[in-house]
Amino acid sequence: MRVSAKLFPKNYEDPAVRRHYGVLSGAVGIALNVLLFAAKYFAGVASRSIAITADAFNNLSDAGSSLIALLGFKIAGRKADAEHPFGHGLAEHVAGLIVAIAIILMGFDLGRTSIRKILSPEPVEFSALSTAILAGSILVKLSMTLYNRSIGKKIRSATMRATATDSLSDAFATLAVLASTLIARFTGLNIDGWTGALVALMILWAGWSAARDTISPLLGCAPDPELVRRIVAIVKEYGEVVGIHDLLVHAYGAGNLIVSLHAEVPADGNFAELHDVIDVIERRLKRELNCHAVIHMDPLATDDSLVGEAKKRVQDAIFAALGDSITIHDFRMVAGPTHTNVIFDAAVPPGYPLGDDAVRREIDRAVGELEGKYFAIVTIDKPYEGAS
């Protein structure tokens, strides 16, 4: 039991545990792919099959990819230093991108080789040993797919999910090679070059999928909606917090999240006590979600009936003009001799059909039509999915 707990720890949120699984997956991937390369290369040379040989070199590239992923997890596990105050967590995604590029280059190379074989076909010799090697390879790759997919989901690793996708495409590629070998044996139809080209296309697709999954976090993708929901749920558990907005999540690799948000609190409350509540929330977010949280308190006039009534009228007007998916917050009023400025933020969900300028014009029109001569001063927000 101690050996099992050490080899397969369960605290998936711990950065050290993530690194452990990344290194373990990389080491296993290197060993298995090198063995598969050696077996398939022997089978490909013995049978003079370009498809089997191509599949062998695909496994060799997978071994190199596993090595890069292993190094990426090792670097990502380093602590923050003077030059990298937010840690090295993004190295995992950089490693995943390098893996994806290597897969794509291998796919192009195998595609060229397969085209030459299509133009100048050579007879393929059937071998029971080659067939057994291919069948065994499929089982190994399917096992690697299930393992990497399971761990990748638990530790939320795009690199391991990309590795799982690559392993699955390898299994289908090897299945295609096996099918072409059996077809040649029992029908005499030589589709070896065509199968090699199909394998190359599968490899290219796997490389593109892996690149897409690793580039997105490097560019700064939206956070996991489940994480956003958990942050919002924790903050809203405290009665002193009337509402929240302007939630931002910056990810510097798994286990290194910087979170900031505005918490609306009663303007007439005891600010020393409210500050203490905010401190408690920040510490809890760190403890439960492993994120560094900075919370700004926004005083809200909860007992001002005039402001509350005006906010409701403005919100209802926006609902009528643009639908109930656009909400407002940070509502303030500045009265003047000829009109009243109503100042607020409008939260426009991602994918809303109108652009920001069009939304702002519609809000200006809707508020301007309200009785009382209101002018709207609007800031457009883009809330995350799960933040409502």
C-alpha positions as CSV (number, residue, x, y, z in Angstrom):
1,M,0.0,0.0,0.0
2,R,2.9,2.4,0.8
3,V,4.5,1.8,-2.6
4,S,1.2,2.3,-4.3
5,A,0.5,5.5,-2.5
6,K,4.0,6.8,-3.3
7,L,3.8,5.8,-7.0
8,F,0.1,7.0,-7.5
9,P,-0.6,9.8,-5.0
10,K,-4.1,11.2,-4.9
11,N,-3.6,14.9,-4.1
12,Y,-3.9,16.0,-7.8
13,E,-4.0,19.7,-6.9
14,D,-0.5,19.6,-5.5
15,P,2.1,20.9,-8.0
16,A,4.5,18.2,-6.9
17,V,2.0,15.5,-7.6
18,R,1.4,16.9,-11.1
19,R,5.1,16.9,-11.8
20,H,5.3,13.3,-10.5
21,Y,2.6,12.1,-12.8
22,G,4.1,14.0,-15.7
23,V,7.5,12.6,-15.2
24,L,6.1,9.1,-14.7
25,S,4.0,9.3,-17.8
26,G,7.0,10.6,-19.8
27,A,9.3,7.8,-18.6
28,V,6.7,5.1,-19.3
29,G,6.1,6.6,-22.8
30,I,9.7,6.6,-23.6
31,A,10.2,3.0,-22.7
32,L,7.1,1.7,-24.4
33,N,7.6,3.7,-27.6
34,V,11.3,2.7,-28.0
35,L,10.2,-1.0,-27.6
36,L,7.5,-0.5,-30.2
37,F,9.8,1.2,-32.6
38,A,12.4,-1.6,-32.4
39,A,9.7,-4.3,-32.9
40,K,7.9,-2.5,-35.8
41,Y,11.1,-1.5,-37.5
42,F,12.2,-5.1,-37.6
43,A,8.8,-6.1,-38.9
44,G,8.8,-3.4,-41.5
45,V,12.3,-4.3,-42.8
46,A,11.5,-8.0,-42.8
47,S,8.2,-7.5,-44.7
48,R,9.5,-4.6,-46.9
49,S,6.4,-2.6,-45.8
50,I,6.7,1.2,-45.9
51,A,3.5,1.4,-43.8
52,I,4.9,-0.6,-41.0
53,T,8.2,1.2,-41.2
54,A,6.4,4.5,-41.1
55,D,4.4,3.4,-38.1
56,A,7.7,2.4,-36.4
57,F,9.2,5.9,-36.9
58,N,6.0,7.4,-35.6
59,N,6.6,5.5,-32.4
60,L,10.2,6.8,-32.3
61,S,8.9,10.3,-32.6
62,D,6.5,9.5,-29.8
63,A,9.5,8.5,-27.6
64,G,11.1,11.9,-28.4
65,S,7.8,13.6,-27.6
66,S,7.6,11.8,-24.3
67,L,11.1,12.9,-23.4
68,I,10.2,16.5,-24.2
69,A,7.0,16.3,-22.1
70,L,9.1,14.8,-19.2
71,L,11.5,17.6,-19.3
72,G,8.6,20.1,-19.5
73,F,7.1,18.8,-16.3
74,K,10.5,18.8,-14.6
75,I,11.0,22.5,-15.5
76,A,7.4,23.4,-14.7
77,G,7.9,22.0,-11.2
78,R,10.7,24.5,-10.4
79,K,10.0,27.1,-7.8
80,A,9.7,30.8,-8.6
81,D,12.9,32.8,-8.8
82,A,14.0,36.4,-9.3
83,E,13.7,36.1,-13.1
84,H,10.4,34.2,-13.0
85,P,8.4,35.5,-10.1
86,F,5.3,33.5,-11.2
87,G,7.1,30.2,-11.4
88,H,7.9,28.0,-14.4
89,G,4.5,26.4,-14.9
90,L,4.0,27.5,-18.5
91,A,7.0,25.3,-19.4
92,E,4.6,22.4,-19.5
93,H,2.6,24.0,-22.3
94,V,5.8,25.0,-24.2
95,A,6.9,21.3,-24.0
96,G,3.5,20.3,-25.3
97,L,3.8,22.7,-28.3
98,I,7.3,21.3,-29.1
99,V,5.8,17.8,-29.0
100,A,3.0,18.9,-31.4
101,I,5.5,20.5,-33.9
102,A,7.6,17.3,-33.8
103,I,4.5,15.2,-34.5
104,I,3.5,17.4,-37.5
105,L,7.1,17.3,-39.0
106,M,7.1,13.5,-38.7
107,G,3.7,13.4,-40.4
108,F,5.0,15.4,-43.4
109,D,8.1,13.3,-43.7
110,L,6.1,10.0,-43.7
111,G,3.6,11.5,-46.2
112,R,6.4,12.2,-48.7
113,T,7.8,8.6,-48.2
114,S,4.3,7.1,-48.7
115,I,3.7,9.1,-51.9
116,R,6.9,7.8,-53.4
117,K,5.7,4.2,-52.5
118,I,2.4,4.9,-54.2
119,L,4.2,6.0,-57.4
120,S,6.6,3.1,-57.2
121,P,4.9,0.2,-55.4
122,E,6.9,-2.7,-54.1
123,P,5.6,-6.2,-53.1
124,V,4.9,-6.7,-49.3
125,E,5.8,-10.0,-47.7
126,F,3.3,-11.3,-45.2
127,S,4.7,-12.4,-41.8
128,A,2.8,-13.8,-38.8
129,L,5.3,-12.2,-36.5
130,S,4.7,-8.8,-38.0
131,T,0.9,-9.3,-37.6
132,A,1.4,-10.2,-34.0
133,I,3.6,-7.2,-33.4
134,L,1.1,-4.8,-34.9
135,A,-1.8,-6.3,-32.9
136,G,0.2,-6.1,-29.7
137,S,1.1,-2.5,-30.5
138,I,-2.6,-1.5,-30.8
139,L,-3.3,-2.9,-27.3
140,V,-0.3,-1.1,-25.9
141,K,-1.3,2.2,-27.4
142,L,-4.9,1.9,-26.3
143,S,-3.7,1.3,-22.7
144,M,-1.5,4.4,-23.0
145,T,-4.5,6.4,-24.2
146,L,-6.7,5.4,-21.3
147,Y,-3.9,6.0,-18.7
148,N,-2.9,9.5,-20.1
149,R,-6.5,10.6,-20.6
150,S,-7.4,9.6,-17.0
151,I,-4.4,11.3,-15.4
152,G,-4.6,14.3,-17.7
153,K,-8.2,14.9,-16.6
154,K,-7.4,14.5,-13.0
155,I,-4.5,16.9,-13.0
156,R,-6.0,19.1,-15.7
157,S,-3.0,18.8,-18.0
158,A,-3.3,19.8,-21.7
159,T,0.0,18.1,-22.4
160,M,-1.1,14.7,-21.1
161,R,-4.4,15.0,-22.9
162,A,-2.5,15.8,-26.1
163,T,-0.4,12.7,-25.4
164,A,-3.5,10.6,-25.0
165,T,-4.9,11.9,-28.3
166,D,-1.6,11.0,-30.0
167,S,-1.7,7.5,-28.6
168,L,-5.2,7.0,-29.8
169,S,-4.4,8.2,-33.3
170,D,-1.4,5.8,-33.2
171,A,-3.7,2.9,-32.4
172,F,-5.9,3.7,-35.3
173,A,-2.9,4.2,-37.6
174,T,-1.5,0.8,-36.6
175,L,-4.9,-0.7,-37.1
176,A,-4.9,0.7,-40.7
177,V,-1.4,-0.8,-41.3
178,L,-2.6,-4.2,-39.9
179,A,-5.6,-4.1,-42.2
180,S,-3.5,-3.3,-45.3
181,T,-1.1,-6.2,-44.4
182,L,-4.0,-8.7,-44.1
183,I,-5.6,-7.3,-47.3
184,A,-2.4,-7.9,-49.2
185,R,-2.0,-11.4,-47.8
186,F,-5.5,-12.6,-48.6
187,T,-6.4,-10.6,-51.8
188,G,-3.1,-9.7,-53.3
189,L,-4.1,-6.0,-53.4
190,N,-1.1,-3.8,-52.5
191,I,-2.3,-0.7,-50.7
192,D,0.8,-0.3,-48.6
193,G,1.7,3.2,-49.9
194,W,-1.9,4.4,-49.5
195,T,-2.0,3.1,-46.0
196,G,1.3,4.8,-45.2
197,A,-0.3,8.1,-46.5
198,L,-3.4,7.5,-44.3
199,V,-1.1,7.0,-41.3
200,A,0.7,10.3,-42.2
201,L,-2.7,12.1,-42.3
202,M,-3.6,10.7,-38.9
203,I,-0.2,11.8,-37.5
204,L,-0.8,15.3,-38.9
205,W,-4.2,15.5,-37.4
206,A,-2.9,14.4,-34.0
207,G,-0.1,17.0,-34.2
208,W,-2.6,19.8,-35.1
209,S,-4.9,18.8,-32.2
210,A,-2.0,18.8,-29.8
211,A,-0.8,22.2,-31.0
212,R,-4.3,23.7,-30.7
213,D,-4.6,22.4,-27.1
214,T,-1.2,23.8,-26.0
215,I,-1.2,27.1,-27.9
216,S,-4.5,28.2,-26.3
217,P,-3.3,28.4,-22.7
218,L,-0.1,30.1,-23.9
219,L,-2.2,32.8,-25.6
220,G,-4.3,33.3,-22.4
221,C,-7.5,31.3,-22.7
222,A,-10.6,31.7,-20.5
223,P,-10.4,29.7,-17.2
224,D,-12.2,26.5,-16.6
225,P,-15.9,27.4,-16.0
226,E,-15.9,24.9,-13.1
227,L,-13.1,26.8,-11.4
228,V,-14.9,30.1,-11.9
229,R,-18.1,28.6,-10.4
230,R,-16.1,27.4,-7.4
231,I,-14.5,30.8,-6.8
232,V,-17.9,32.6,-7.1
233,A,-19.6,30.0,-4.8
234,I,-17.0,30.5,-2.1
235,V,-17.1,34.3,-2.2
236,K,-20.9,34.3,-2.1
237,E,-21.1,32.1,1.0
238,Y,-20.3,35.2,3.1
239,G,-23.3,37.3,3.8
240,E,-21.3,40.5,4.0
241,V,-20.7,40.2,0.2
242,V,-23.6,41.6,-1.6
243,G,-22.3,40.8,-5.1
244,I,-19.2,40.3,-7.1
245,H,-17.9,41.4,-10.5
246,D,-14.7,42.0,-12.6
247,L,-13.4,38.6,-11.9
248,L,-10.1,37.9,-13.5
249,V,-8.0,34.7,-13.5
250,H,-4.4,34.7,-14.8
251,A,-2.8,31.3,-15.1
252,Y,0.9,30.9,-15.0
253,G,0.7,27.1,-15.3
254,A,-1.3,24.6,-13.2
255,G,-1.2,25.3,-9.5
256,N,-0.2,28.9,-10.0
257,L,-3.3,31.1,-10.5
258,I,-3.6,34.8,-9.8
259,V,-7.2,35.7,-9.1
260,S,-8.7,39.2,-8.6
261,L,-12.3,40.3,-8.2
262,H,-14.4,43.1,-6.9
263,A,-16.6,42.3,-3.9
264,E,-19.6,44.6,-3.3
265,V,-20.1,45.3,0.4
266,P,-22.6,47.6,2.2
267,A,-21.3,51.2,2.2
268,D,-22.6,51.7,5.8
269,G,-20.9,48.6,7.2
270,N,-17.9,48.4,9.5
271,F,-15.0,48.5,7.2
272,A,-12.6,46.9,9.7
273,E,-14.9,43.9,10.0
274,L,-15.5,43.8,6.2
275,H,-11.8,43.9,5.6
276,D,-11.4,40.9,8.0
277,V,-14.0,39.0,6.0
278,I,-12.2,39.7,2.7
279,D,-9.0,38.4,4.3
280,V,-10.7,35.2,5.3
281,I,-12.1,34.7,1.8
282,E,-8.6,35.3,0.2
283,R,-7.0,32.7,2.6
284,R,-9.8,30.2,1.9
285,L,-9.4,30.6,-1.9
286,K,-5.7,29.9,-1.4
287,R,-6.3,26.9,0.8
288,E,-9.1,25.2,-1.2
289,L,-8.3,26.3,-4.8
290,N,-4.5,26.9,-4.6
291,C,-4.9,30.4,-6.1
292,H,-3.5,33.8,-5.0
293,A,-6.5,36.0,-4.6
294,V,-6.7,39.8,-4.4
295,I,-10.1,41.1,-3.6
296,H,-11.1,44.8,-4.0
297,M,-14.0,46.0,-1.8
298,D,-16.6,48.1,-3.6
299,P,-18.9,50.0,-1.2
300,L,-22.5,49.7,-2.3
301,A,-25.3,51.9,-1.0
302,T,-27.7,49.1,-0.1
303,D,-30.1,51.3,2.0
304,D,-30.5,54.1,-0.6
305,S,-34.0,53.6,-2.1
306,L,-33.5,56.2,-4.7
307,V,-30.4,54.6,-6.1
308,G,-31.9,51.1,-5.8
309,E,-35.1,52.2,-7.7
310,A,-33.1,53.9,-10.4
311,K,-30.8,50.8,-10.9
312,K,-33.9,48.6,-11.2
313,R,-35.4,50.9,-13.8
314,V,-32.2,51.0,-15.8
315,Q,-31.8,47.2,-15.6
316,D,-35.4,46.6,-16.8
317,A,-34.8,49.0,-19.7
318,I,-31.7,47.1,-20.7
319,F,-33.5,43.8,-20.4
320,A,-36.3,45.1,-22.7
321,A,-33.9,46.4,-25.3
322,L,-31.2,43.7,-25.3
323,G,-32.4,40.7,-23.4
324,D,-31.9,39.4,-19.9
325,S,-28.3,38.1,-20.5
326,I,-26.8,41.6,-20.0
327,T,-26.6,42.6,-16.4
328,I,-25.3,45.8,-14.7
329,H,-23.2,46.4,-11.6
330,D,-21.1,49.2,-9.9
331,F,-24.2,51.5,-10.3
332,R,-23.8,55.1,-9.2
333,M,-25.7,58.3,-9.8
334,V,-24.5,61.9,-10.2
335,A,-27.4,64.4,-10.2
336,G,-27.1,67.7,-12.0
337,P,-29.4,70.7,-12.7
338,T,-30.6,69.4,-16.2
339,H,-30.0,65.7,-16.1
340,T,-28.7,62.8,-14.0
341,N,-25.7,60.7,-15.0
342,V,-26.1,57.0,-14.2
343,I,-22.6,55.3,-14.2
344,F,-22.4,51.6,-14.3
345,D,-20.7,48.5,-15.9
346,A,-22.7,46.3,-18.2
347,A,-21.7,42.6,-18.3
348,V,-22.0,41.4,-21.9
349,P,-21.6,37.6,-22.2
350,P,-19.0,36.2,-24.7
351,G,-20.7,35.4,-28.1
352,Y,-23.4,38.1,-27.7
353,P,-24.6,38.9,-31.3
354,L,-24.0,42.7,-31.0
355,G,-20.6,44.3,-30.8
356,D,-19.7,46.5,-27.8
357,D,-20.3,49.8,-29.6
358,A,-23.8,48.6,-30.7
359,V,-24.6,47.5,-27.2
360,R,-23.5,50.8,-25.8
361,R,-25.7,52.7,-28.3
362,E,-28.7,50.6,-27.4
363,I,-28.1,51.2,-23.7
364,D,-27.8,54.9,-24.3
365,R,-31.1,54.9,-26.2
366,A,-32.9,52.8,-23.6
367,V,-31.7,54.8,-20.7
368,G,-32.3,58.1,-22.5
369,E,-36.0,57.2,-23.0
370,L,-36.5,56.8,-19.2
371,E,-38.5,59.5,-17.4
372,G,-36.2,61.8,-15.5
373,K,-33.5,62.7,-18.1
374,Y,-30.9,60.0,-17.4
375,F,-27.7,59.9,-19.3
376,A,-25.8,56.6,-19.3
377,I,-22.0,56.3,-18.8
378,V,-21.3,52.7,-19.5
379,T,-18.2,50.4,-19.2
380,I,-18.6,47.1,-21.1
381,D,-17.5,44.0,-19.1
382,K,-16.8,40.5,-20.5
383,P,-17.6,38.0,-17.7
384,Y,-16.3,34.4,-17.7
385,E,-18.6,31.5,-18.3
386,G,-19.7,30.3,-14.8
387,A,-19.3,33.7,-13.2
388,S,-22.9,34.5,-13.0
